[in-house]
Amino acid sequence: MFAVFKTGGKQYKVQKGDVLSIEKIDADKKVEFDEVLMVNDTIGTPVVKGAKVIADVLEQMRDEKVIVFKKKRRQNYRRKNGHRQHLTVIKIQDIKVA
């Protein structure tokens, strides 16, 4: 059984037991996602009624640094910035359909 759910402006296709990194959410132990867009062959309009994806929070972490470098040639303009995105690592425990 698989499900497609939405969080942090992104969509994820998951099965029971999957481990994935998502945008940071404030949760310590468990988290439930109610915005389930699809479960197996059932497609929601826009969400599947009564469907939930239940996950355990494994850790809060930061992603690897992405370097943002801006330059304009012959103008002596250079800017270098780094960015590290905050992430939450979750493990999918169950997919429930009402």
A tleap script that builds the chain and sets N, CA, C and O, in Angstrom:
source leaprc.protein.ff14SB
mol = sequence {
  NMET PHE ALA VAL PHE LYS THR GLY GLY LYS
  GLN TYR LYS VAL GLN LYS GLY ASP VAL LEU
  SER ILE GLU LYS ILE ASP ALA ASP LYS LYS
  VAL GLU PHE ASP GLU VAL LEU MET VAL ASN
  ASP THR ILE GLY THR PRO VAL VAL LYS GLY
  ALA LYS VAL ILE ALA ASP VAL LEU GLU GLN
  MET ARG ASP GLU LYS VAL ILE VAL PHE LYS
  LYS LYS ARG ARG GLN ASN TYR ARG ARG LYS
  ASN GLY HIE ARG GLN HIE LEU THR VAL ILE
  LYS ILE GLN ASP ILE LYS VAL CALA
}
set mol.1.N position { 0.848 -1.175 0.000 }
set mol.1.CA position { 0.000 0.000 0.000 }
set mol.1.C position { 0.896 1.240 0.000 }
set mol.1.O position { 1.845 1.328 0.778 }
set mol.2.N position { 0.589 2.184 -0.869 }
set mol.2.CA position { 1.343 3.423 -0.904 }
set mol.2.C position { 0.391 4.600 -0.815 }
set mol.2.O position { -0.814 4.473 -1.034 }
set mol.3.N position { 0.967 5.757 -0.487 }
set mol.3.CA position { 0.178 6.982 -0.391 }
set mol.3.C position { 1.020 8.151 -0.884 }
set mol.3.O position { 2.249 8.127 -0.819 }
set mol.4.N position { 0.337 9.164 -1.373 }
set mol.4.CA position { 0.974 10.419 -1.754 }
set mol.4.C position { 0.402 11.489 -0.835 }
set mol.4.O position { -0.807 11.719 -0.815 }
set mol.5.N position { 1.285 12.147 -0.068 }
set mol.5.CA position { 0.819 13.199 0.826 }
set mol.5.C position { 1.609 14.477 0.572 }
set mol.5.O position { 2.657 14.468 -0.075 }
set mol.6.N position { 1.078 15.573 1.097 }
set mol.6.CA position { 1.641 16.890 0.842 }
set mol.6.C position { 2.042 17.541 2.148 }
set mol.6.O position { 1.259 17.578 3.097 }
set mol.7.N position { 3.276 18.060 2.199 }
set mol.7.CA position { 3.741 18.829 3.346 }
set mol.7.C position { 4.884 19.730 2.890 }
set mol.7.O position { 5.705 19.340 2.060 }
set mol.8.N position { 4.924 20.914 3.434 }
set mol.8.CA position { 6.000 21.843 3.113 }
set mol.8.C position { 6.033 22.262 1.658 }
set mol.8.O position { 7.097 22.601 1.141 }
set mol.9.N position { 4.882 22.245 0.981 }
set mol.9.CA position { 4.831 22.644 -0.416 }
set mol.9.C position { 5.320 21.589 -1.377 }
set mol.9.O position { 5.469 21.860 -2.569 }
set mol.10.N position { 5.574 20.390 -0.887 }
set mol.10.CA position { 6.066 19.293 -1.731 }
set mol.10.C position { 5.173 18.074 -1.546 }
set mol.10.O position { 4.448 17.961 -0.558 }
set mol.11.N position { 5.237 17.164 -2.517 }
set mol.11.CA position { 4.467 15.932 -2.447 }
set mol.11.C position { 5.424 14.754 -2.358 }
set mol.11.O position { 6.462 14.738 -3.020 }
set mol.12.N position { 5.074 13.765 -1.537 }
set mol.12.CA position { 5.922 12.605 -1.309 }
set mol.12.C position { 5.114 11.330 -1.497 }
set mol.12.O position { 3.997 11.215 -0.992 }
set mol.13.N position { 5.683 10.369 -2.226 }
set mol.13.CA position { 5.077 9.051 -2.382 }
set mol.13.C position { 5.780 8.128 -1.400 }
set mol.13.O position { 6.997 7.958 -1.468 }
set mol.14.N position { 5.014 7.525 -0.479 }
set mol.14.CA position { 5.608 6.731 0.591 }
set mol.14.C position { 4.902 5.396 0.747 }
set mol.14.O position { 3.754 5.220 0.336 }
set mol.15.N position { 5.620 4.462 1.351 }
set mol.15.CA position { 5.086 3.177 1.776 }
set mol.15.C position { 5.426 3.011 3.248 }
set mol.15.O position { 6.217 3.775 3.801 }
set mol.16.N position { 4.831 2.017 3.874 }
set mol.16.CA position { 5.112 1.741 5.278 }
set mol.16.C position { 6.582 1.364 5.425 }
set mol.16.O position { 7.090 0.524 4.682 }
set mol.17.N position { 7.261 1.985 6.380 }
set mol.17.CA position { 8.664 1.695 6.641 }
set mol.17.C position { 9.644 2.621 5.946 }
set mol.17.O position { 10.844 2.528 6.202 }
set mol.18.N position { 9.180 3.521 5.068 }
set mol.18.CA position { 10.068 4.455 4.370 }
set mol.18.C position { 10.626 5.493 5.338 }
set mol.18.O position { 9.945 5.918 6.272 }
set mol.19.N position { 11.883 5.896 5.099 }
set mol.19.CA position { 12.528 6.963 5.855 }
set mol.19.C position { 12.834 8.092 4.879 }
set mol.19.O position { 13.475 7.870 3.852 }
set mol.20.N position { 12.374 9.311 5.197 }
set mol.20.CA position { 12.630 10.420 4.297 }
set mol.20.C position { 12.843 11.714 5.058 }
set mol.20.O position { 12.440 11.850 6.214 }
set mol.21.N position { 13.488 12.670 4.386 }
set mol.21.CA position { 13.740 13.995 4.940 }
set mol.21.C position { 12.742 14.966 4.337 }
set mol.21.O position { 12.601 15.047 3.117 }
set mol.22.N position { 12.050 15.704 5.198 }
set mol.22.CA position { 11.060 16.673 4.742 }
set mol.22.C position { 11.418 18.041 5.317 }
set mol.22.O position { 12.318 18.156 6.149 }
set mol.23.N position { 10.708 19.075 4.871 }
set mol.23.CA position { 10.898 20.408 5.428 }
set mol.23.C position { 10.620 20.367 6.934 }
set mol.23.O position { 9.804 19.572 7.399 }
set mol.24.N position { 11.296 21.217 7.678 }
set mol.24.CA position { 11.200 21.185 9.140 }
set mol.24.C position { 9.768 21.376 9.632 }
set mol.24.O position { 9.063 22.291 9.206 }
set mol.25.N position { 9.359 20.495 10.536 }
set mol.25.CA position { 8.090 20.616 11.230 }
set mol.25.C position { 8.364 20.529 12.726 }
set mol.25.O position { 9.299 19.852 13.154 }
set mol.26.N position { 7.551 21.211 13.513 }
set mol.26.CA position { 7.739 21.216 14.962 }
set mol.26.C position { 6.997 20.034 15.568 }
set mol.26.O position { 5.810 20.131 15.880 }
set mol.27.N position { 7.693 18.925 15.732 }
set mol.27.CA position { 7.127 17.726 16.347 }
set mol.27.C position { 8.259 16.979 17.038 }
set mol.27.O position { 9.399 17.000 16.575 }
set mol.28.N position { 7.939 16.322 18.146 }
set mol.28.CA position { 8.965 15.616 18.901 }
set mol.28.C position { 8.949 14.111 18.650 }
set mol.28.O position { 9.994 13.525 18.370 }
set mol.29.N position { 7.789 13.481 18.744 }
set mol.29.CA position { 7.710 12.023 18.653 }
set mol.29.C position { 6.965 11.544 17.418 }
set mol.29.O position { 7.550 10.903 16.546 }
set mol.30.N position { 5.669 11.854 17.340 }
set mol.30.CA position { 4.823 11.388 16.240 }
set mol.30.C position { 4.221 12.563 15.496 }
set mol.30.O position { 4.064 13.656 16.040 }
set mol.31.N position { 3.887 12.313 14.236 }
set mol.31.CA position { 3.244 13.340 13.428 }
set mol.31.C position { 2.258 12.652 12.490 }
set mol.31.O position { 2.528 11.564 11.981 }
set mol.32.N position { 1.108 13.299 12.265 }
set mol.32.CA position { 0.089 12.777 11.350 }
set mol.32.C position { -0.107 13.767 10.216 }
set mol.32.O position { -0.226 14.972 10.442 }
set mol.33.N position { -0.140 13.256 9.008 }
set mol.33.CA position { -0.368 14.085 7.834 }
set mol.33.C position { -1.776 13.805 7.323 }
set mol.33.O position { -2.104 12.672 6.971 }
set mol.34.N position { -2.610 14.853 7.284 }
set mol.34.CA position { -3.997 14.712 6.859 }
set mol.34.C position { -4.200 15.017 5.385 }
set mol.34.O position { -5.203 14.601 4.805 }
set mol.35.N position { -3.276 15.729 4.771 }
set mol.35.CA position { -3.404 16.090 3.359 }
set mol.35.C position { -2.908 14.937 2.486 }
set mol.35.O position { -1.846 15.033 1.871 }
set mol.36.N position { -3.673 13.853 2.433 }
set mol.36.CA position { -3.319 12.690 1.621 }
set mol.36.C position { -4.007 12.843 0.266 }
set mol.36.O position { -5.235 12.883 0.186 }
set mol.37.N position { -3.215 12.926 -0.788 }
set mol.37.CA position { -3.740 13.180 -2.126 }
set mol.37.C position { -4.140 11.903 -2.848 }
set mol.37.O position { -5.000 11.928 -3.729 }
set mol.38.N position { -3.511 10.766 -2.474 }
set mol.38.CA position { -3.777 9.511 -3.176 }
set mol.38.C position { -3.403 8.331 -2.282 }
set mol.38.O position { -2.379 8.355 -1.599 }
set mol.39.N position { -4.248 7.299 -2.295 }
set mol.39.CA position { -3.954 6.047 -1.606 }
set mol.39.C position { -4.243 4.927 -2.594 }
set mol.39.O position { -5.382 4.743 -3.021 }
set mol.40.N position { -3.198 4.177 -2.957 }
set mol.40.CA position { -3.279 3.118 -3.978 }
set mol.40.C position { -3.965 3.635 -5.240 }
set mol.40.O position { -3.374 4.448 -5.952 }
set mol.41.N position { -5.180 3.201 -5.546 }
set mol.41.CA position { -5.868 3.643 -6.751 }
set mol.41.C position { -6.902 4.731 -6.476 }
set mol.41.O position { -7.557 5.204 -7.405 }
set mol.42.N position { -7.060 5.134 -5.210 }
set mol.42.CA position { -8.033 6.149 -4.847 }
set mol.42.C position { -7.393 7.526 -4.941 }
set mol.42.O position { -6.446 7.834 -4.217 }
set mol.43.N position { -7.919 8.349 -5.840 }
set mol.43.CA position { -7.402 9.697 -6.021 }
set mol.43.C position { -8.373 10.666 -5.366 }
set mol.43.O position { -9.582 10.583 -5.583 }
set mol.44.N position { -7.843 11.585 -4.563 }
set mol.44.CA position { -8.674 12.538 -3.852 }
set mol.44.C position { -9.080 13.718 -4.704 }
set mol.44.O position { -8.488 13.980 -5.751 }
set mol.45.N position { -10.105 14.435 -4.243 }
set mol.45.CA position { -10.569 15.635 -4.939 }
set mol.45.C position { -10.707 16.787 -3.961 }
set mol.45.O position { -11.851 17.047 -3.589 }
set mol.46.N position { -9.741 17.482 -3.514 }
set mol.46.CA position { -8.311 17.295 -3.767 }
set mol.46.C position { -7.641 16.317 -2.799 }
set mol.46.O position { -6.543 15.840 -3.085 }
set mol.47.N position { -8.280 16.002 -1.644 }
set mol.47.CA position { -7.682 15.053 -0.701 }
set mol.47.C position { -8.621 13.873 -0.505 }
set mol.47.O position { -9.825 13.976 -0.743 }
set mol.48.N position { -8.052 12.742 -0.064 }
set mol.48.CA position { -8.847 11.556 0.231 }
set mol.48.C position { -9.452 11.730 1.618 }
set mol.48.O position { -8.730 11.965 2.587 }
set mol.49.N position { -10.764 11.616 1.717 }
set mol.49.CA position { -11.470 11.824 2.985 }
set mol.49.C position { -11.095 10.744 3.999 }
set mol.49.O position { -11.170 9.550 3.707 }
set mol.50.N position { -10.691 11.179 5.192 }
set mol.50.CA position { -10.410 10.259 6.280 }
set mol.50.C position { -9.082 9.535 6.193 }
set mol.50.O position { -8.804 8.684 7.037 }
set mol.51.N position { -8.260 9.834 5.220 }
set mol.51.CA position { -6.966 9.161 5.079 }
set mol.51.C position { -5.903 9.911 5.872 }
set mol.51.O position { -5.901 11.141 5.919 }
set mol.52.N position { -5.000 9.159 6.493 }
set mol.52.CA position { -3.921 9.735 7.281 }
set mol.52.C position { -2.641 8.947 7.042 }
set mol.52.O position { -2.669 7.738 6.811 }
set mol.53.N position { -1.532 9.650 7.103 }
set mol.53.CA position { -0.216 9.021 7.099 }
set mol.53.C position { 0.400 9.325 8.460 }
set mol.53.O position { 0.546 10.488 8.836 }
set mol.54.N position { 0.761 8.273 9.199 }
set mol.54.CA position { 1.306 8.418 10.546 }
set mol.54.C position { 2.796 8.099 10.495 }
set mol.54.O position { 3.207 7.084 9.933 }
set mol.55.N position { 3.605 8.989 11.094 }
set mol.55.CA position { 5.056 8.822 11.033 }
set mol.55.C position { 5.681 9.144 12.384 }
set mol.55.O position { 5.118 9.894 13.182 }
set mol.56.N position { 6.859 8.562 12.627 }
set mol.56.CA position { 7.659 8.869 13.799 }
set mol.56.C position { 8.771 9.826 13.393 }
set mol.56.O position { 9.355 9.688 12.317 }
set mol.57.N position { 9.063 10.799 14.257 }
set mol.57.CA position { 10.160 11.726 14.006 }
set mol.57.C position { 11.444 11.091 14.517 }
set mol.57.O position { 11.552 10.759 15.697 }
set mol.58.N position { 12.422 10.922 13.622 }
set mol.58.CA position { 13.693 10.330 14.015 }
set mol.58.C position { 14.682 11.390 14.497 }
set mol.58.O position { 15.334 11.214 15.526 }
set mol.59.N position { 14.791 12.503 13.743 }
set mol.59.CA position { 15.705 13.566 14.158 }
set mol.59.C position { 15.394 14.865 13.440 }
set mol.59.O position { 14.752 14.886 12.389 }
set mol.60.N position { 15.870 15.950 14.041 }
set mol.60.CA position { 15.850 17.268 13.419 }
set mol.60.C position { 17.293 17.555 13.003 }
set mol.60.O position { 18.212 17.408 13.809 }
set mol.61.N position { 17.493 17.963 11.754 }
set mol.61.CA position { 18.858 18.158 11.277 }
set mol.61.C position { 18.915 19.307 10.282 }
set mol.61.O position { 17.903 19.939 9.978 }
set mol.62.N position { 20.107 19.561 9.788 }
set mol.62.CA position { 20.307 20.557 8.753 }
set mol.62.C position { 20.966 19.890 7.555 }
set mol.62.O position { 21.827 19.025 7.710 }
set mol.63.N position { 20.557 20.298 6.365 }
set mol.63.CA position { 21.072 19.737 5.127 }
set mol.63.C position { 22.483 20.262 4.868 }
set mol.63.O position { 22.979 21.122 5.596 }
set mol.64.N position { 23.119 19.735 3.827 }
set mol.64.CA position { 24.443 20.212 3.459 }
set mol.64.C position { 24.360 21.635 2.926 }
set mol.64.O position { 23.319 22.073 2.437 }
set mol.65.N position { 25.477 22.346 3.031 }
set mol.65.CA position { 25.508 23.744 2.629 }
set mol.65.C position { 25.451 23.885 1.113 }
set mol.65.O position { 26.133 23.174 0.375 }
set mol.66.N position { 24.615 24.827 0.670 }
set mol.66.CA position { 24.520 25.187 -0.741 }
set mol.66.C position { 25.137 26.566 -0.882 }
set mol.66.O position { 24.739 27.501 -0.188 }
set mol.67.N position { 26.114 26.698 -1.782 }
set mol.67.CA position { 26.793 27.969 -1.998 }
set mol.67.C position { 26.037 28.770 -3.051 }
set mol.67.O position { 25.744 28.267 -4.136 }
set mol.68.N position { 25.723 30.030 -2.720 }
set mol.68.CA position { 25.067 30.944 -3.650 }
set mol.68.C position { 26.090 32.013 -4.008 }
set mol.68.O position { 26.477 32.814 -3.157 }
set mol.69.N position { 26.532 32.028 -5.269 }
set mol.69.CA position { 27.567 32.962 -5.705 }
set mol.69.C position { 27.018 33.839 -6.816 }
set mol.69.O position { 26.571 33.344 -7.851 }
set mol.70.N position { 27.055 35.152 -6.591 }
set mol.70.CA position { 26.579 36.111 -7.585 }
set mol.70.C position { 27.768 36.918 -8.073 }
set mol.70.O position { 28.633 37.302 -7.286 }
set mol.71.N position { 27.809 37.177 -9.381 }
set mol.71.CA position { 28.913 37.939 -9.944 }
set mol.71.C position { 28.431 38.697 -11.166 }
set mol.71.O position { 27.662 38.176 -11.974 }
set mol.72.N position { 28.895 39.941 -11.290 }
set mol.72.CA position { 28.679 40.705 -12.517 }
set mol.72.C position { 30.054 41.018 -13.082 }
set mol.72.O position { 30.888 41.630 -12.415 }
set mol.73.N position { 30.276 40.600 -14.297 }
set mol.73.CA position { 31.611 40.762 -14.861 }
set mol.73.C position { 31.941 42.236 -15.105 }
set mol.73.O position { 31.080 43.044 -15.452 }
set mol.74.N position { 33.200 42.545 -14.914 }
set mol.74.CA position { 33.773 43.891 -15.113 }
set mol.74.C position { 33.166 44.953 -14.199 }
set mol.74.O position { 33.382 46.141 -14.438 }
set mol.75.N position { 32.428 44.580 -13.180 }
set mol.75.CA position { 31.814 45.557 -12.294 }
set mol.75.C position { 32.362 45.474 -10.865 }
set mol.75.O position { 31.940 46.232 -9.991 }
set mol.76.N position { 33.296 44.558 -10.633 }
set mol.76.CA position { 33.860 44.316 -9.306 }
set mol.76.C position { 32.743 44.002 -8.292 }
set mol.76.O position { 32.769 44.478 -7.157 }
set mol.77.N position { 31.763 43.192 -8.726 }
set mol.77.CA position { 30.637 42.815 -7.883 }
set mol.77.C position { 30.651 41.310 -7.695 }
set mol.77.O position { 30.436 40.555 -8.642 }
set mol.78.N position { 30.909 40.875 -6.457 }
set mol.78.CA position { 30.886 39.449 -6.118 }
set mol.78.C position { 30.272 39.290 -4.739 }
set mol.78.O position { 30.640 39.990 -3.796 }
set mol.79.N position { 29.333 38.361 -4.634 }
set mol.79.CA position { 28.710 38.057 -3.342 }
set mol.79.C position { 28.682 36.545 -3.175 }
set mol.79.O position { 28.300 35.818 -4.093 }
set mol.80.N position { 29.082 36.084 -2.018 }
set mol.80.CA position { 29.088 34.652 -1.742 }
set mol.80.C position { 28.316 34.400 -0.456 }
set mol.80.O position { 28.677 34.911 0.604 }
set mol.81.N position { 27.253 33.611 -0.556 }
set mol.81.CA position { 26.436 33.257 0.603 }
set mol.81.C position { 26.307 31.745 0.670 }
set mol.81.O position { 26.401 31.051 -0.343 }
set mol.82.N position { 26.090 31.247 1.877 }
set mol.82.CA position { 25.824 29.831 2.068 }
set mol.82.C position { 24.455 29.662 2.705 }
set mol.82.O position { 23.983 30.541 3.425 }
set mol.83.N position { 23.816 28.518 2.434 }
set mol.83.CA position { 22.496 28.253 2.998 }
set mol.83.C position { 22.420 26.787 3.414 }
set mol.83.O position { 22.795 25.898 2.651 }
set mol.84.N position { 21.930 26.542 4.631 }
set mol.84.CA position { 21.686 25.183 5.109 }
set mol.84.C position { 20.227 25.080 5.514 }
set mol.84.O position { 19.779 25.768 6.432 }
set mol.85.N position { 19.480 24.213 4.822 }
set mol.85.CA position { 18.051 24.057 5.071 }
set mol.85.C position { 17.815 23.190 6.308 }
set mol.85.O position { 18.498 22.186 6.509 }
set mol.86.N position { 16.848 23.582 7.130 }
set mol.86.CA position { 16.450 22.777 8.286 }
set mol.86.C position { 15.530 21.656 7.809 }
set mol.86.O position { 14.590 21.904 7.054 }
set mol.87.N position { 15.799 20.425 8.246 }
set mol.87.CA position { 15.030 19.264 7.820 }
set mol.87.C position { 14.572 18.446 9.021 }
set mol.87.O position { 15.145 18.534 10.107 }
set mol.88.N position { 13.534 17.651 8.804 }
set mol.88.CA position { 13.062 16.683 9.778 }
set mol.88.C position { 13.095 15.316 9.113 }
set mol.88.O position { 12.548 15.139 8.025 }
set mol.89.N position { 13.733 14.352 9.761 }
set mol.89.CA position { 13.793 12.986 9.242 }
set mol.89.C position { 12.671 12.183 9.891 }
set mol.89.O position { 12.578 12.114 11.117 }
set mol.90.N position { 11.819 11.576 9.063 }
set mol.90.CA position { 10.687 10.812 9.581 }
set mol.90.C position { 10.711 9.388 9.035 }
set mol.90.O position { 11.300 9.116 7.988 }
set mol.91.N position { 10.058 8.485 9.769 }
set mol.91.CA position { 9.874 7.103 9.329 }
set mol.91.C position { 8.375 6.831 9.308 }
set mol.91.O position { 7.691 7.043 10.310 }
set mol.92.N position { 7.861 6.362 8.173 }
set mol.92.CA position { 6.441 6.119 7.999 }
set mol.92.C position { 6.050 4.853 8.764 }
set mol.92.O position { 6.610 3.782 8.528 }
set mol.93.N position { 5.077 4.980 9.692 }
set mol.93.CA position { 4.628 3.847 10.482 }
set mol.93.C position { 3.374 3.190 9.927 }
set mol.93.O position { 3.254 1.965 9.931 }
set mol.94.N position { 2.434 4.012 9.447 }
set mol.94.CA position { 1.159 3.444 9.013 }
set mol.94.C position { 0.464 4.387 8.054 }
set mol.94.O position { 0.654 5.603 8.100 }
set mol.95.N position { -0.350 3.800 7.178 }
set mol.95.CA position { -1.209 4.549 6.269 }
set mol.95.C position { -2.633 4.093 6.562 }
set mol.95.O position { -2.959 2.920 6.374 }
set mol.96.N position { -3.488 5.012 7.022 }
set mol.96.CA position { -4.847 4.659 7.394 }
set mol.96.C position { -5.842 5.274 6.430 }
set mol.96.O position { -5.705 6.429 6.024 }
set mol.97.N position { -6.851 4.481 6.067 }
set mol.97.CA position { -7.932 4.947 5.211 }
set mol.97.C position { -9.237 4.647 5.942 }
set mol.97.O position { -9.465 3.518 6.379 }
set mol.98.N position { -10.089 5.657 6.075 }
set mol.98.CA position { -11.350 5.477 6.797 }
set mol.98.C position { -12.392 4.824 5.912 }
set mol.98.O position { -13.519 4.593 6.352 }
savepdb mol mol.pdb
quit
